[in-house]
Structure formats: C-alpha cells, structure tokens
Amino acid sequence: DTLPPVSITYAQSDLLKKEVYLFERIDNSAREAMKHMRCIVFLRPSPDNIQHLCNELKNPRYGHYHIFFSNIIPKPDIMKLANADEHESVKEIQEFYADYLPLLDHVYTLSLKRISSVGTSWDRSALKRSADSLISVLLGLRKYPVMRYSNKSELARGLVNSTYDIMKENSHLFEFRRNDTPMLLILDRRDDPITPLLNQWTYQAMVHELIGIDKNRVDLSEVPGISKDMREVIMSPEQDSFFKDSLYSDFGEIGIKIKELVDKFQRQQHSTAAIDSISDMKKFIDNYPQFKKFSGTVSKHVAIVGELSRIVQDYNLLEVSETEQQMTTQTSHTEIQQKLTRLLRNSKVREIDMIRLVLLYCICYEGQSGFSPQQFVEMLRNRGVAEGRCKLAAAIMNFGGRAVRGGQLFGEQNTMALTKKYFKGLQGVENVYTQHKPYMTEVLQQLVQGKLKESDFAWHGGAPIARVGEIIVFVIGGITFEEIKAVHQWNISNPGNKVVLGSTSIHNCQSFLDYVVGN
C-alpha cells in the first residue's frame, strides 16, 4: 500500500542520492539477510502488515529498523511489535501521515475502483480506507475541521460519521493550535455526473481521457508505429519540467510548446555535434546525462501529442466536444436533437463518444418538453453498440438523475435562470471547447460566501460558522482532471480559502462508466 505513494513522489535516482539502495516488500519471505544494512520500514498499519512486521522482527534480516507508519497505529499493535522485537533491533517507531497517493501539491487519490456494496451502501473496507485517508490528511495538515456533506448522499453521511468517530477516539492527536476554521467538505460524484462525461482539451486531462494515466504511467503500446522503448512512459510533474509547465495548457498552446521544445533540442543537439578538443569531449561527457534525459523528454511528448492529434482528427472530436459543451449550457432542445442525430449517424464518431453524447443528453435535458432519450438509444443499437452499453442511458439516470442527485446542478430551473445561464456561457469564453465549469466550483463559491444551502449540504454536529478558512474537499466516487484544474485556478484566486482536493479515484469517461455500472 505504501509502494505507489513512494514511487509517485520520488524517482529511483532521487532515492539513490539519499543512499537508499534496495527496495523490498515486507511480504517477500525470500529476501536475503544483510545484517550490515539499516532498514527503513514504511507501512500502512493494517493487520496483515503488522503480522508481516512481527515475523520480520522475530527473525531480523537487517542490522536495525526505523519504522514509519502512514497512519495511526493502535496501541495493541505497538505491544505486538514490542513483544516480537526479541533482538532489540527496532531503533524508532513513528507515525508519518501519508496514507494516500499524492498526485499534485493540492491533489491526492486512493485509486479505489469499487466503493459501495449495494446501491448507496459503503463497502466496509472502502469506507475504512477512505476515512483513514482523511484522518491522515487532517493530521498531516494539522487541521481540526468543521464538516459539511452532501445531504442527499448516504455515502457522504457514512464517511463523515466514520471520520468523526476516529477523530473523537484519537482526540489527543487533534489538539492543534487553531488560527482559523478549516472546513472538510464531502461531495458525492452523483451530484455532478456531467463533468466526467466530457471530452477534455488541456494537456494532462486530454492524456488521461484519450490514452489513460495510471499512477503517472501512460501506456502507449497501442499507438501506431511506437518504438519499443516508448511503449510505457512516465508523466510526472515532479520529474518532467515540461509536463509540469504544461499541465493546464490547452491543446493549441501545447502544439506551440512542443515546437519550441523540439527547436531547443535541435539547437542543443547541434552544439554537441562539434567536439574538437579534449575540453569539448569532457564537457560533452559531463552534460551527456542531462542531454539524454532531454532527448527522452522530447521523444515522449512528441509521441503523445502526435497520438492526441491523430485521435482528435480521426474521430471528429472537435464537433463532438462542441456539442457536449452546448448541452451543458442547455442549448435549444430541438437544435441539440438535430446535432445528436447527425453525430450518431457519423461513422467517424467513436462508440465511447456516441455513448457519452446520449448520456449527457439524458442528464441535461431530463424533464424538458420533448425529452426522448429512447430514440437515441435505438440509434446506438443500430450502430452496433452492445445492449449492455445501451443500458447505460437508464443507468446514468438511476445514478445521477434529478431524483437522485443532491444540490443544484443546473441552478433554479426556471426560464429566466436558464436564459441567464445560456448567455453566461456565451460571454467571456476563451474556448468553446472548455466553457463548462465543474459544479464543484459553484459549490466552493457559495461555501465561502455563506450561501451554501443547509438543505443541500448539511453540517455535521456543532453550530454553523460565519467564516471559512482552508477547505479540504473529498469526492466520493472519483474526480476529474477538469476539476483538478478548476481547484488549481481557485487556489490562485482565493489564497485565503485554499483547497486540498482528494477522492477515491481519478476518472476519465470510460472509468466513470465502469463506476456507474459497478456502484
């Protein structure tokens, strides 16, 4: 459980610089004994890990041990370890609160694919994992928050209660000096089923949507003509400065940045071509590791942007995305029906895009006069879409339709409000493909303004507070890179109400559809 957080945070070369030479799993019983080495143990304090560590201490393979747990370790487990340490090889035990996968400086995830057992009831292990991660974040940030949660969500209510129970049981750990009043806000993916369905047009989001990112790894093995050494690449902001600087750049900007990157590489390559003396050779050898790394960076991003461009062009994504965005602003129903009909008949449109268009129609136009999703579901069948996938139209309504979701996804549903929303979508838009704003942004705005309705987002215990400080947001059911970008922009504009964003997973459209079906 702790290997992914370490590998995401540090490159192996970074760890080698700190004289960490060997990485082993605690459950690998075939490890060789090396008494001359010190061992740093970093574990989640789960029952299995405690038992593995007890077995290790009874028969130590290393000289001595420095033990770090990623969360609160119960006192009975400390006693177990003390009894197992017959050789007195343990030098220290500490709690180092990092029970999550850190993605960016303001984002973490748990990579949980399934969270509920039946309908809106938590899977017990997923609930414990989610509550434990929140406790770890709060202790790491030294925050004792007030709590609000999506009032219509049983999952949110269950997580708030579990988190509060752990805080109460370990109240001595939460005796922080309180300079402000932080807020823990629990949201449910059901309250906004629109955002995960949309195509994306910023770099990190596009890569995840069209190719896929899993723990900073991108699988390019299906890319036509890809070289063997490029079949899997690392996309880490901590290890790739170009990626870090381009996370939120739109697709047009990326094309310009890639050209500048290639031009820079060509200049550097030309400068290394002339080696006329011993000093030139020495300089080349000294700079070669950086040159080789730069070469790999260029090759990686050229390959990825090339594949993104191919997908956009081959599958008519510009028109598909424009129609998606128009649906989120609830453009004329008749106009959207005509566009949907045309796109569903277009052989260039991918199956995943046909499905997302129909599902967006179901959510955005539910209850309007002439609402008829069945005709579009029938068009999916005519295009050869499997029956199970056609049933996603009904599944999305059961998951996040008007009767199920909480909050006000489309605001007050009256003619004047819809007209204002439509014209707001037309004014000040930098790009017609990115005019949609996640519902989370509106919730945060209402929260700091004191306008968030208690009927939509209930308080957990205690009296409501007048002023909110730092905000920890946790979304049950997954977040998207569009929401991650929105929070990044929020933090720049609202330094007094900075947000740390966490979730059970990071979605693209396909993983979201899997979640809708599986939960």
CORBEL-V781018 format. One record per backbone hydrogen bond with DSSP energy under -0.5 kcal/mol. CO is the residue of the C=O (numbers start at 1). NH is the residue of the N-H. If there is no record, write none. Layout:
[[CO:NH] [CO:NH]]
This chain:
[[2:6] [3:7] [4:8] [5:9] [6:10] [11:14] [11:15] [12:16] [13:17] [14:18] [15:18] [15:20] [16:19] [19:21] [25:28] [27:29] [28:31] [34:37] [34:63] [37:63] [37:64] [39:41] [39:66] [40:42] [41:68] [43:70] [44:46] [46:50] [47:51] [48:52] [49:53] [50:54] [51:55] [52:56] [53:57] [54:58] [55:59] [57:60] [57:87] [61:34] [64:39] [65:67] [65:91] [65:92] [66:41] [67:94] [68:43] [69:96] [70:98] [72:74] [74:77] [74:78] [75:79] [76:80] [77:81] [78:82] [79:83] [80:84] [81:85] [84:86] [85:88] [89:65] [89:91] [92:67] [94:69] [94:96] [95:97] [96:98] [98:100] [100:102] [101:109] [104:107] [106:501] [107:103] [107:104] [108:503] [109:101] [111:113] [115:123] [118:121] [121:117] [121:118] [123:127] [124:128] [125:129] [126:130] [127:131] [128:132] [129:133] [130:134] [131:135] [132:136] [133:137] [134:138] [135:139] [136:140] [137:141] [138:142] [138:143] [143:145] [146:184] [147:460] [148:186] [149:458] [150:153] [152:154] [153:157] [154:158] [155:159] [156:160] [157:161] [158:162] [159:163] [160:164] [161:165] [162:166] [163:167] [164:168] [165:169] [166:170] [168:171] [170:173] [171:174] [172:175] [174:176] [176:178] [177:179] [180:182] [181:469] [182:146] [183:185] [183:472] [184:148] [184:186] [185:187] [185:474] [186:150] [187:476] [188:191] [189:192] [194:197] [194:198] [195:198] [201:251] [202:206] [203:207] [204:208] [205:209] [206:210] [207:211] [207:212] [214:217] [216:235] [217:214] [218:220] [218:233] [220:223] [223:226] [227:230] [228:231] [231:220] [231:221] [233:218] [236:239] [236:240] [240:244] [241:245] [242:246] [243:246] [243:247] [244:247] [246:249] [247:204] [249:203] [250:254] [251:255] [252:256] [253:257] [254:258] [255:259] [256:260] [257:261] [258:262] [259:263] [260:264] [261:265] [262:266] [263:267] [264:268] [265:269] [266:270] [267:271] [268:272] [269:273] [270:273] [270:274] [273:275] [274:276] [277:281] [278:282] [279:283] [280:284] [281:285] [282:286] [283:287] [284:288] [285:289] [287:291] [288:292] [289:293] [290:294] [291:295] [292:296] [293:297] [294:298] [295:299] [296:300] [297:301] [298:302] [299:303] [300:304] [301:305] [302:306] [303:307] [304:308] [305:309] [306:310] [307:311] [308:312] [309:313] [310:314] [311:315] [312:317] [313:316] [316:320] [317:321] [318:322] [319:323] [320:324] [321:325] [322:326] [323:327] [324:328] [325:329] [326:331] [327:330] [332:336] [333:337] [334:338] [335:339] [336:340] [337:341] [338:342] [339:343] [340:344] [341:345] [343:346] [345:347] [346:349] [350:354] [351:355] [352:356] [353:357] [354:358] [355:359] [356:360] [357:361] [358:362] [359:363] [360:364] [361:365] [365:368] [368:371] [372:375] [372:376] [373:376] [373:377] [374:378] [375:379] [376:380] [377:381] [378:382] [379:383] [380:385] [381:384] [386:389] [386:390] [387:391] [389:392] [390:393] [391:395] [392:396] [393:397] [394:398] [395:399] [396:400] [397:401] [401:404] [401:405] [408:411] [412:414] [414:418] [415:419] [416:420] [417:421] [418:422] [419:423] [420:424] [421:425] [422:426] [423:427] [426:429] [428:430] [431:434] [438:441] [438:442] [439:443] [440:444] [441:445] [442:446] [443:447] [444:448] [445:449] [446:450] [446:451] [446:452] [447:450] [451:453] [453:456] [453:457] [456:151] [458:149] [459:461] [470:183] [471:473] [471:500] [472:185] [473:502] [474:187] [474:476] [475:477] [475:478] [475:504] [476:189] [479:507] [480:484] [481:485] [482:486] [483:487] [484:488] [485:489] [486:490] [487:491] [488:492] [489:493] [490:494] [494:497] [495:498] [498:471] [499:501] [500:473] [500:502] [501:108] [502:475] [503:110] [504:112] [505:479] [508:512] [509:513] [510:514] [511:515] [512:516] [513:517] [514:518] [515:519]]
